[in-house]
Amino acid sequence: MKITMAHGSGGRSSHDLMAEVFGANFSNDVLDKMEDAAVLDINGKIAFSTDSFVVTPVIFKGGDIGKLCVCGTVNDLLMMGAVPKYLSCGFILEEGLEIDTLKEVVASMARQAEEAGVKIVAGDTKVVGGNGGLMINTTGIGMIPEGVDVSAANMKPGDKVIVSGTLGDHHATILSARMGIENGIVSDCGCLKDITEALAEAGIEVHTMRDVTRGGMGTILNELAGKSGCGIVLEESAIPVRPEVEGFCGILGLDPLYMGNEGKMIAVVPGDQAEVAVEAMRNTEHGKDAVIIGEVTEGDAVHIRTPLGATRVLDVLYGEGLPRIC
């Protein structure tokens, strides 16, 4: 069975879609009231984020667009030191989309939301003409505990820069699927909650966190340097990339430093806490390959030191990050 324009009419077909696909997976005490807006009990500082997700194929090795949108929005909240609480989701369904595919994606979202400890409390669905595609927007709210202050502005010279794992896995997975290339590369799509909790439990004074998504680590670090007024020096030999991804990049002329990831993060911590932070991260599922890759310095640019001791500027991604993977 496929999505038809009748599913967007607001009539019986719309009702059945809401009940059989969304209601069956997202049921909770807030959403089940089916009011015009969710009523939430919130006090104190909150983090609030929204993002839209378009990926082809919608189901890929290591994940799908449903897992991707929950993890992506939850990770954005986590990077501000927040405890994620609630999500809304808006679905744009193209006519011709297989309802079984939609069911698989929605079930995946529900599993990931439960794992992340968030409730999906509001949503919307629109059906448009097209070729069976699917796009999702998610908005998230998280509570920031008292005393927590995580921001790029907190970076200072002497801090160490830690990356939670290998770069380029997601980008290479999506591109491989589009090009019909068979390999063992799997997307890193995942929720980083285990890492942020481990850092908190270890008592690490985290100055800055950022998930390494579109634009890659090179772009993200330049953004952090610009907002903090500091420089960053990376050790090229320390930057982790899987051999399969490195080979894939070599064939296609891609640079892992500018490739998208969906389950990796940067943590900037005081230099004297860096080793403890890495150990804490390595004891988690999503941070088992964590490593110190550089240091915050005086200045306002990002440099990378080669194994031969030379340095070069690591600039932002210019133009289109071809090929687009989201």
SULCOR-V839095 format. One record per residue. N is the residue number from 0. RES is the residue in one small letter. OMEGA is omega in whole degrees, -180 to 180 (999 if undefined). BURIAL is 1 if it has 9 or more other C-alpha atoms within 8 Angstrom, else 0. Layout:
n res omega burial
N RES OMEGA BURIAL
N RES OMEGA BURIAL
This chain:
n res omega burial
0 m -176 0
1 k 173 0
2 i 175 1
3 t 179 1
4 m 179 1
5 a 179 1
6 h 178 1
7 g -173 1
8 s -175 0
9 g -179 1
10 g -175 1
11 r -180 0
12 s 178 1
13 s -180 1
14 h -179 1
15 d 179 0
16 l 179 1
17 m -176 1
18 a -171 1
19 e -179 0
20 v -174 1
21 f -179 1
22 g -179 1
23 a -177 0
24 n -172 1
25 f -174 1
26 s 171 1
27 n -172 1
28 d 180 0
29 v -176 1
30 l -175 1
31 d 178 0
32 k 177 0
33 m 176 0
34 e 179 0
35 d 177 0
36 a 177 0
37 a 176 1
38 v -174 0
39 l 178 0
40 d -175 0
41 i 174 0
42 n 178 0
43 g -178 0
44 k 178 0
45 i 169 1
46 a -173 1
47 f -176 1
48 s 175 1
49 t -179 1
50 d 178 1
51 s -173 1
52 f 176 1
53 v -179 1
54 v 177 1
55 t 1 1
56 p -178 0
57 v 175 1
58 i -174 1
59 f -179 1
60 k 179 1
61 g -180 0
62 g 179 1
63 d -176 1
64 i 178 1
65 g 176 1
66 k -178 1
67 l -175 1
68 c 177 1
69 v -180 1
70 c -177 1
71 g -178 1
72 t 177 1
73 v 180 1
74 n 178 1
75 d 178 1
76 l -180 1
77 l -177 1
78 m 175 1
79 m -179 1
80 g -177 1
81 a 170 1
82 v -177 1
83 p -177 1
84 k -171 1
85 y 174 1
86 l 163 1
87 s 179 1
88 c 176 1
89 g -177 1
90 f 169 1
91 i -176 1
92 l 176 1
93 e 177 1
94 e -179 1
95 g 176 1
96 l 177 1
97 e -180 1
98 i 176 1
99 d 176 0
100 t 178 0
101 l 179 1
102 k 179 1
103 e -180 0
104 v -179 1
105 v 177 1
106 a 177 1
107 s 177 1
108 m -178 1
109 a 179 1
110 r -177 0
111 q 178 1
112 a 178 1
113 e 179 1
114 e -179 0
115 a 179 1
116 g 179 0
117 v 175 1
118 k 172 1
119 i -167 1
120 v 179 1
121 a 180 1
122 g 179 1
123 d 179 0
124 t 174 1
125 k 176 0
126 v -179 1
127 v 174 1
128 g -179 0
129 g -175 0
130 n 176 0
131 g -180 1
132 g -178 1
133 l 176 1
134 m -177 1
135 i 170 1
136 n 175 1
137 t 175 1
138 t -176 1
139 g 176 1
140 i 177 1
141 g 179 1
142 m 177 1
143 i -179 1
144 p 180 1
145 e 178 0
146 g 180 0
147 v 180 0
148 d -180 0
149 v -176 1
150 s 175 1
151 a -178 1
152 a -177 1
153 n 179 1
154 m 179 1
155 k 179 1
156 p -178 1
157 g 175 1
158 d 176 1
159 k 180 1
160 v -178 1
161 i 171 1
162 v -171 1
163 s 180 1
164 g -173 1
165 t -175 1
166 l 170 1
167 g -174 1
168 d -177 1
169 h -179 1
170 h -179 1
171 a 179 1
172 t -178 1
173 i -179 1
174 l 178 1
175 s 180 1
176 a -179 1
177 r -176 1
178 m -179 0
179 g -179 0
180 i 178 0
181 e 176 0
182 n -177 0
183 g -178 0
184 i -178 1
185 v 179 1
186 s 177 1
187 d -177 1
188 c -178 1
189 g 179 1
190 c -173 1
191 l -177 1
192 k -179 1
193 d 180 1
194 i -177 1
195 t 177 1
196 e 180 0
197 a 178 1
198 l 180 1
199 a -179 0
200 e 179 0
201 a 178 1
202 g -179 0
203 i 176 1
204 e -176 0
205 v 179 1
206 h -175 1
207 t 171 1
208 m 176 1
209 r 175 1
210 d -172 1
211 v -175 1
212 t -175 1
213 r -176 1
214 g 175 1
215 g -176 1
216 m 180 1
217 g 180 1
218 t -179 1
219 i -178 1
220 l 176 1
221 n 177 1
222 e 180 0
223 l 179 1
224 a -179 1
225 g -177 1
226 k -178 0
227 s -175 1
228 g -180 1
229 c 172 1
230 g 177 1
231 i 174 1
232 v 180 1
233 l 173 1
234 e -175 1
235 e -176 1
236 s -178 0
237 a -175 0
238 i -174 1
239 p 175 0
240 v 179 1
241 r 180 1
242 p -179 0
243 e 180 0
244 v 178 1
245 e 178 1
246 g 178 0
247 f 180 1
248 c -180 1
249 g -180 0
250 i -174 0
251 l 178 0
252 g 179 0
253 l 179 0
254 d -179 0
255 p -179 1
256 l -180 1
257 y -179 1
258 m -177 1
259 g 176 1
260 n 179 1
261 e 177 1
262 g 179 1
263 k -180 1
264 m 172 1
265 i 172 1
266 a 177 1
267 v -173 1
268 v 176 1
269 p -176 1
270 g -177 0
271 d 178 0
272 q -171 1
273 a -178 1
274 e 178 0
275 v 179 1
276 a 179 1
277 v 179 1
278 e 179 0
279 a -180 1
280 m -178 1
281 r 177 1
282 n 178 0
283 t 179 1
284 e -173 0
285 h -180 1
286 g -173 1
287 k 179 1
288 d -177 1
289 a -179 1
290 v 173 1
291 i -177 1
292 i -179 1
293 g -174 1
294 e 175 1
295 v -176 1
296 t 169 1
297 e 179 0
298 g -176 0
299 d -178 1
300 a 178 1
301 v 178 1
302 h 178 1
303 i -178 1
304 r -178 1
305 t 178 1
306 p 179 0
307 l 178 0
308 g 177 0
309 a 177 0
310 t 176 0
311 r 179 0
312 v 173 0
313 l -173 1
314 d 176 0
315 v 174 1
316 l 177 1
317 y 177 0
318 g -177 0
319 e 177 0
320 g -175 1
321 l -10 0
322 p 178 0
323 r -179 0
324 i 177 1
325 c 999 0
